[in-house]
Amino acid sequence: MNDIIDLRSDTVTRPSEAMRQAMYAAPVGDDVYGDDPTVNELQEYAADLLGHEASLFMPTGTQSNLVALLTHCQRGDEYIVGDQAHTYKYEGGGAAALGGIQPQVVPFGANGEIALSDVRAVIKEDDVHFARTRLLCLENTQHGRVQSLNSMKAAHAFSREQKLLLHLDGARMANAAVKLGATLKDIAQCFDSVSLCLSKGLGAPIGSLLLGSEPFIKQANRWRKVTGGGMRQVGMLAAAGKIALTEGVERLHEDHANAQYLADNLDGLVGLTVRKEWTQTNMVWLDFDHACGDDLVAAAKSENILLSAHGRSCRLVTHCDVSRGQLDKLISVMTQFFTHHSAQTKMA
């Protein structure tokens, strides 16, 4: 496995040796009873770090977001969300399927932000004909693009004005914080609830945290149990999560620098275009002149490189298990592929 270069996502990271040692030594208890000391330590640490009253350890980010929606909304309520948002497009429609919560979609702007004017336009009147608009859900980062602190503060003020609750799918909010030169607390304090993934760029093998007020987390704990997320001696995983928070954030700038290095070295290859304005954190987005994504995946795999490319686009994600030397190998493979592909296209 170690000779595989995997840029499909930052979800593929493997736990560090320090994480493995901490997992081995972690004191454990039954977390459903609230008796796991390592989980409790992680939850208290995270709540303090992000400036919320309480937090709850979850197996996955999808469940963390789902539990947040189930806690904020009742059946027949509505949440406003971006048209490419993870909670809307990539989480199986869980809020609608399991919670009877209606999504009201608005478009993302070119910078990955939702225009508050668009949100205002779809808020429902207090009328029996309409779903009850209850919640606004934002995302940071959004496909690697960072939303500014000012935009998040504006969304907070707007939500108070409109009497809406405000949730952040902050799966990669640590990347956003590093890019902004801000703290996790700077971002989290703008929201009523926050979901933070530990198993992406932060490097833990599993887990996400949901943060909010004590009454919110108490109710969220019930929904975690209802949705099958009650865990037992899970302190071993929480121990890795604690290291992800204490050590993982500091090194994210390396992933960002590697993504920029990759974008700079792929820019100019005939047959592809780098979305330069999207290269803000640890993601590089490419568009191809022709639908060669499947062929590129196959060519890369023959060189022990795993990519996520489909049709005419590709997303490359840097993380702690990808070195600069491995990126040079990828650049070489892609240069050869597109040089050959360009020659074939001219011949045709």
Protein Blocks (a to p, Z undefined) as FASTA:
>chain_A
ZZpccfkbmklpccdfklmmmmmmpccddfknopafklmmmmmmmmmmnopabdcddfbf
klmmmmmmmmmpcehiacdddfkbfklmmnoommmmmnopacddddddfkopacfklmmm
mpccddfkbccdfbdcddddeehiacdfklmmmmmmmmmmnopacdddfklmmmmmmmno
pafklmmmmpfbdcddfklmnopabdcdddddfklmmmmmmmmmmnopaccdlmlmmmmm
mmmmmmmmmmmmmmmmmmmmmmmmmgopahiacdfklmmblcccdddfbdcklmmmmmmm
mnopacddehjaccddddfkbcfklmmmmmmmmmmmmmmmmmmmmmZZ
